[in-house]
Amino acid sequence: MRNGKKKMITEMVGGEAYEFYPITKHIVVAPKVCGGRPTFKYTRIDVRHALGLLAAGRSIAQVAEGYKIPVKAVQEALSLATKAMEQRGKEIANQA
């Protein structure tokens, strides 16, 4: 990784090229999937939607089971959201 930029990865999936930027082991940004929003790797499942289900009261296990993705994938999404919220909080505090 140079200059803090992630390298695009290309893999063949189902006979087609799947291009993505890895965010975590299970979360990627694939420019041609879901408008480039973060998704779970090899799916069209928007991470925002999974987080919304958690916010609505579903458990990590329920979300993982419902989407047939690893529990670890949902945990990574929650961890990323937590880090983003903490970072935003620090930015706001520094502006005060």
C-alpha positions in Angstrom: 0.0 0.0 0.0 1.6 3.3 -1.1 0.6 6.7 0.1 -2.2 5.2 2.2 -4.1 4.0 -0.9 -5.3 0.4 -1.1 -4.6 -1.5 -4.3 -7.5 -2.8 -6.4 -7.7 -6.6 -6.5 -9.1 -8.5 -9.4 -10.3 -12.1 -9.0 -12.3 -14.3 -11.3 -15.7 -15.2 -9.8 -18.2 -17.2 -11.7 -16.2 -16.7 -14.9 -16.2 -12.9 -14.5 -13.7 -10.4 -13.2 -14.6 -9.1 -9.7 -12.6 -5.9 -8.9 -12.5 -4.6 -5.4 -10.6 -2.6 -2.9 -10.3 -4.6 0.4 -11.4 -2.8 3.5 -11.3 -5.8 5.9 -11.2 -9.5 5.3 -14.9 -9.6 4.6 -15.8 -6.0 3.6 -14.8 -4.5 0.2 -15.5 -1.6 -2.0 -16.2 -2.9 -5.5 -16.7 0.1 -7.9 -19.2 -1.9 -10.0 -21.3 -3.2 -7.1 -23.9 -1.2 -5.2 -22.6 2.1 -6.5 -19.2 1.6 -4.9 -20.6 1.5 -1.4 -19.0 -1.0 1.1 -20.4 -4.5 0.6 -19.6 -7.9 2.0 -17.1 -9.6 -0.2 -18.5 -11.6 -3.1 -22.1 -10.3 -2.4 -24.3 -7.4 -3.3 -25.2 -7.0 0.4 -24.7 -3.3 1.4 -23.0 -3.0 4.8 -25.2 -0.1 5.6 -28.3 -2.3 5.4 -26.8 -4.9 7.7 -25.9 -2.2 10.2 -29.5 -0.9 10.0 -30.7 -4.4 10.9 -28.4 -4.4 13.9 -29.7 -0.9 14.9 -33.3 -2.2 14.6 -32.6 -4.9 17.2 -31.4 -7.9 15.2 -28.4 -9.8 16.7 -25.1 -10.3 14.9 -25.9 -14.0 14.5 -29.4 -13.2 13.0 -27.9 -10.8 10.4 -25.2 -13.3 9.5 -27.6 -16.2 9.2 -30.1 -14.2 7.2 -27.5 -13.2 4.7 -25.6 -16.4 4.8 -22.3 -14.6 5.6 -19.8 -15.3 8.4 -20.5 -13.8 11.9 -17.0 -12.3 11.6 -18.2 -10.3 8.6 -21.0 -8.6 10.6 -18.6 -8.1 13.5 -16.2 -6.3 11.1 -19.0 -4.1 9.9 -19.9 -3.1 13.4 -16.2 -2.5 14.3 -15.7 -0.2 11.3 -18.9 1.7 12.1 -17.7 2.2 15.7 -14.3 3.4 14.6 -15.9 5.9 12.1 -18.1 7.2 14.8 -15.2 7.6 17.3 -13.2 9.4 14.6 -16.0 11.7 13.8 -16.4 12.5 17.4 -12.8 13.4 17.7 -13.0 15.7 14.7 -16.0 17.5 16.1 -14.3 17.9 19.5 -11.2 19.3 17.8 -13.3 21.9 16.0 -14.7 23.2 19.3 
